[in-house]
Each structure stands twice: as C-alpha cells, then as structure tokens.
C-alpha cells in the first residue's frame, strides 16, 4: 500500500497490531486515530475504541490472515 503515514501513526498501528484476543487496545490520540481511520487502517468499534483492520495489518506486513 502506498498510504503515507506519520511516524507516530505507524507506531500506533504497530501497537494496535500487538493486541491479543481479549486484551484492550492501547489508547490512541485523537489526531492519530483520525489519520488511521482516514486511511482505512483502523476502525472504531461500538464502544469508540480504535482497532486495527485487515488493511492495517496488510500495511504493516503485506499479509493478512
């Protein structure tokens, strides 16, 4: 993918990717959340928590299981 992200957004995406099943995702600042949501690399669940999407995983690794 060729989406250009700030270094802070890439780091936040990496932290979101490390969240295990049943774990709460780390808090993400409003500006970083907007950047990730706008790029389609993260989504917001019903509780307003930012979570990585399949596209976010593809951005980081080029693979999505």
VOKOL-114090 format. One record per atom (N, C-alpha, C): residue number from 1; atom name; x, y, z. Coordinates in steps of 0.001 Angstrom, whole numbers, plus 500000, padded with zeros to 6 digits. Layout:
N
NUM_CA_X_Y_Z;
...
END
This chain:
65
1_N_500838_498827_500000;
1_CA_500000_500000_500000;
1_C_500881_501234_500000;
2_N_500383_502278_499423;
2_CA_501199_503474_499306;
2_C_500702_504617_500182;
3_N_499853_504319_501160;
3_CA_499381_505375_502051;
3_C_500559_505913_502857;
4_N_500672_507218_502924;
4_CA_501748_507841_503678;
4_C_501231_508194_505066;
5_N_501903_507662_506082;
5_CA_501507_507918_507458;
5_C_502632_508610_508203;
6_N_502265_509359_509223;
6_CA_503276_509953_510092;
6_C_503955_508832_510878;
7_N_505176_509049_511344;
7_CA_505854_508037_512161;
7_C_505047_507661_513404;
8_N_504352_508631_513985;
8_CA_503540_508363_515168;
8_C_502376_507430_514842;
9_N_501772_507613_513667;
9_CA_500661_506761_513252;
9_C_501140_505342_512979;
10_N_502313_505203_512384;
10_CA_502866_503870_512121;
10_C_503138_503160_513447;
11_N_503701_503872_514412;
11_CA_503966_503283_515727;
11_C_502657_502883_516413;
12_N_501641_503710_516334;
12_CA_500343_503382_516928;
12_C_499748_502152_516253;
13_N_499889_502056_514943;
13_CA_499386_500906_514210;
13_C_500113_499639_514655;
14_N_501405_499730_514860;
14_CA_502178_498579_515364;
14_C_501695_498153_516747;
15_N_501432_499127_517618;
15_CA_500931_498796_518962;
15_C_499553_498149_518880;
16_N_498699_498643_517987;
16_CA_497378_498049_517809;
16_C_497491_496619_517291;
17_N_498470_496364_516458;
17_CA_498670_495038_515887;
17_C_499120_494030_516941;
18_N_499743_494489_518001;
18_CA_500262_493602_519044;
18_C_499210_493202_520071;
19_N_498012_493745_519970;
19_CA_496957_493453_520940;
19_C_496462_492029_520723;
20_N_496422_491261_521795;
20_CA_495925_489894_521726;
20_C_494420_489832_521906;
21_N_493871_488674_521627;
21_CA_492434_488459_521775;
21_C_492056_488660_523235;
22_N_491035_489440_523464;
22_CA_490558_489699_524807;
22_C_491282_490830_525525;
23_N_492344_491360_524926;
23_CA_493072_492471_525532;
23_C_492489_493797_525032;
24_N_492557_494786_525892;
24_CA_492104_496118_525494;
24_C_493172_496785_524636;
25_N_492793_497364_523497;
25_CA_493771_498068_522665;
25_C_494288_499317_523374;
26_N_495504_499740_523033;
26_CA_496040_500953_523651;
26_C_495254_502181_523210;
27_N_495263_503184_524056;
27_CA_494609_504433_523691;
27_C_495427_505135_522614;
28_N_494740_505738_521685;
28_CA_495368_506439_520565;
28_C_494869_507878_520595;
29_N_495770_508828_520395;
29_CA_495362_510236_520407;
29_C_494349_510493_519291;
30_N_493578_511530_519466;
30_CA_492531_511880_518501;
30_C_493101_512124_517110;
31_N_494223_512831_517020;
31_CA_494791_513134_515706;
31_C_495333_511883_515023;
32_N_495959_510999_515793;
32_CA_496477_509750_515219;
32_C_495318_508841_514833;
33_N_494293_508772_515670;
33_CA_493114_507972_515341;
33_C_492489_508465_514043;
34_N_492375_509766_513885;
34_CA_491801_510329_512661;
34_C_492642_509959_511446;
35_N_493956_509986_511602;
35_CA_494851_509622_510497;
35_C_494666_508154_510107;
36_N_494618_507266_511103;
36_CA_494446_505838_510824;
36_C_493062_505519_510281;
37_N_492037_506145_510850;
37_CA_490674_505934_510357;
37_C_490522_506448_508934;
38_N_491091_507618_508668;
38_CA_491009_508207_507328;
38_C_491701_507373_506270;
39_N_492758_506669_506682;
39_CA_493492_505812_505750;
39_C_492856_504433_505632;
40_N_491852_504146_506471;
40_CA_491198_502838_506433;
40_C_492017_501740_507086;
41_N_493000_502111_507891;
41_CA_493887_501129_508509;
41_C_493439_500754_509915;
42_N_492472_501463_510433;
42_CA_491895_501177_511738;
42_C_490411_501483_511672;
43_N_489688_500881_512586;
43_CA_488262_501125_512674;
43_C_487881_501414_514112;
44_N_486685_501897_514287;
44_CA_486191_502220_515624;
44_C_485090_501238_515970;
45_N_485233_500551_517113;
45_CA_484197_499602_517499;
45_C_483022_500344_518135;
46_N_482006_499622_518548;
46_CA_480808_500227_519099;
46_C_481037_501024_520374;
47_N_482155_500745_521052;
47_CA_482495_501466_522288;
47_C_483384_502665_522031;
48_N_483685_502938_520761;
48_CA_484539_504070_520416;
48_C_486023_503774_520515;
49_N_486378_502494_520662;
49_CA_487781_502088_520766;
49_C_488332_501843_519368;
50_N_489544_502321_519121;
50_CA_490197_502145_517826;
50_C_490853_500774_517764;
51_N_490586_500034_516687;
51_CA_491153_498702_516477;
51_C_491744_498627_515073;
52_N_492801_497845_514919;
52_CA_493437_497674_513611;
52_C_492507_496870_512694;
53_N_492537_497172_511419;
53_CA_491756_496442_510425;
53_C_492675_495510_509640;
54_N_492079_494698_508811;
54_CA_492856_493817_507933;
54_C_493781_494664_507056;
55_N_493274_495780_506551;
55_CA_494121_496659_505737;
55_C_495285_497216_506549;
56_N_495058_497448_507839;
56_CA_496136_497910_508706;
56_C_497216_496856_508847;
57_N_496801_495600_508971;
57_CA_497776_494512_509050;
57_C_498533_494349_507729;
58_N_497811_494510_506628;
58_CA_498462_494448_505323;
58_C_499486_495569_505168;
59_N_499157_496741_505665;
59_CA_500079_497877_505590;
59_C_501379_497542_506310;
60_N_501263_496893_507464;
60_CA_502452_496569_508254;
60_C_503248_495392_507702;
61_N_502541_494365_507201;
61_CA_503245_493134_506852;
61_C_503096_492666_505415;
62_N_502145_493205_504713;
62_CA_501912_492734_503358;
62_C_501120_491446_503317;
63_N_500651_490980_504473;
63_CA_499907_489741_504552;
63_C_498768_489921_505545;
64_N_497652_489268_505306;
64_CA_496551_489346_506244;
64_C_495865_487989_506308;
65_N_495947_487350_507456;
65_CA_495318_486028_507642;
65_C_493899_486153_508101;
END
